Amino acid sequence: MREKVIDFLQKEINLEHIPGAVLSVTFEGETLVEEAIGFRTVFPERTPMKIDTVFDLASLTKVVATLPSMLKLLDEGHIYLDDPVTHFLPDFKQNGKESITLRHLLTHTSGLPAHKQYYKDNLSTEEILTSIYEQELAYEVGTKVVYSDLGLITLYKIIEVVTEQKYTEFLKKEFFEPMEMFETGFNPTFEKARYAATEFDERMNMHKLGIVHDDNTVAMAGISGHAGLFSTLRDLQNYARMIEHNGIYKGKRILSERALEISRKNYTVFDQEYRGLGWILKSPSSSSCGDLFSDLSYGHTGYTGTSIWFDSEIKLHVILLTNRVHFGRNSYILRLRPRLHNLIRSQL
């Protein structure tokens, strides 16, 4: 498998679809592939990708930070899925949003629009939240899936309200330190040689290194529930082990087995895009885990070129980290991911 996977990724690098990649394939608890290939920067000069390269995870933030936080609050009796958002954020009760629940936000069925360019108006975190509270619905609550960053920004605020802690402090205490994810967090401060470069920023006149790619998260001082998290392959392997071991990491209970079970349930059978709590599920429509992963598969992707997928039928998980936006906002990654996962699954 290793040689075929490396050959596949090298071809994508040669075609300049991605600058480089770090990949991990784990099957039945054994890591079959752990490779760094290509370049962490191409501009202004080529520097090699390494196993310990630090990546902007983009929307993997949703399942590595926000989802476990919500499941922890569920485990501890602080919330339940059908709590209305307005219970925690009374100002959210505007323009017909009274019926939106935590479940709706986690399954992207809230009626909130997919995206708003808050950064263009130079809004702060609190101003962005106020805009979400005032937001009109884009569709009827609970009727379809519309992947929405606005919902995860809202959950970030709810987590702070419920825990009475800063989001970053709660994550560090409850997850990152217990799972030995010491190189995971927001607004990282590693030396520049550690980062996979992302997109060229005209305001900075350079490619971003260790500065969040997502524009709205930049406006939010680098911290949000939808994006902003940085991490490494090894830290994400620790997270994946916890997930595959039903909430336990090295003998420590991080989340309950039952909370993880319900997070993988399909809450959107009425739509072509199947959604769990936070997770993307293997769906009838095109899936980034390809064609050969089982119907029990779940995962997530990040706009910068990251992804994590689990196939619980055969105890397989694949972590793919790329900085594809270093070459701009092209769509090559949309074909790369499913073909790579097909190749991996066919070898097992």
C-alpha positions, 0 to 999 in steps of 0.5 A: 500500500505504502508505495502506491499511496506515495506514487499517487500523491507524488503525481498530484504534487507533480501536477501542482494540484497540491504542494505536499502532504502528510498522510497517516493510514491506521488499520485495526490499530496498526499504522500502515502508512505515515509519510510526509511528501512534497513541500510545506512551502513552494513560494518564495522557495521550496522547503520540504514537508515533514511529519511534524509540520504544523497545519491550519486545520480549517473546518476540521476545527468543527470536529476536533474542537467544537464537537468534542466540547459539545459532547462533553457538555452533553455527558456532564448534563449541562445541555441536551440536543433539543435545547433551544439556542435562545436558552443560552443566547437570548439575543438569538431570538430574532427573525424566526429563530426561536425554534433552532436547537443545538441539534440543528446547529450541529447537523447544519439544518438550522436555516442559517445561511452557509456563509457571510463575509463579515471580515469585509465590514471589519467586524469583531467577534462580538459584532459578528455574533450580533449579526448572527443573532439578527440574521434572517433564515435562509430556509425553513428550520430542519428541512434540509442540510446547508453547511453553515459556518454561522452555526458553529460560530454560535456554538463556540459562544454557547460553549463559553457561556455554559462553561464560563471559560474561554473556549481555548482554556476549556479545550486545553484542559478537557482535551488537548492536555489529557490527549497529549495534543501539545502542538494543537491550538489557536494562534500558534507560536512555533517557529516559521519553519514548522508551518505549511504555508497557505494562501498569499495575502495581499495585505501582508504581501506574503504567504500565510505561515501560522496565521489562520487562512479563514477570513472571518476567523482572522476578524475573530482574532484567530479563534472560532468554533468553525475554523482557526485550529492548528495541529500536527499529524501526531496530535491528530493521531492521538485524537483519532485513537480516542475516537476509535477507542470509544472515548478513551485515550491511554486509559483516560475517559475523555468522552462517553461511548454513548455520546460518540455513538449518537454523534455518528447517527444519521440525523438527515435521512431526508437529504442527499447529504447525511449528517451526524452531530458535527460529522459528515457521514458517507452519503448517497451523493458524492463523498470525500471518502470515495466509493469503497468506504463502508456506509458506517464511515464518518469524517470531515474536511477542511478548506485548506486541504485537510481531512480525517475519515473513519470507517468503523466497519473495518477499524480504519482511519485516514488523516490527510493534511495538505496545504492545497491553498498555497496554490490558490483556491482551485478545486483539485482536492475535490477529486484527489480525496475520494480517489486517494481513499478508494486506493487505500480501501482497495488495499485492505 
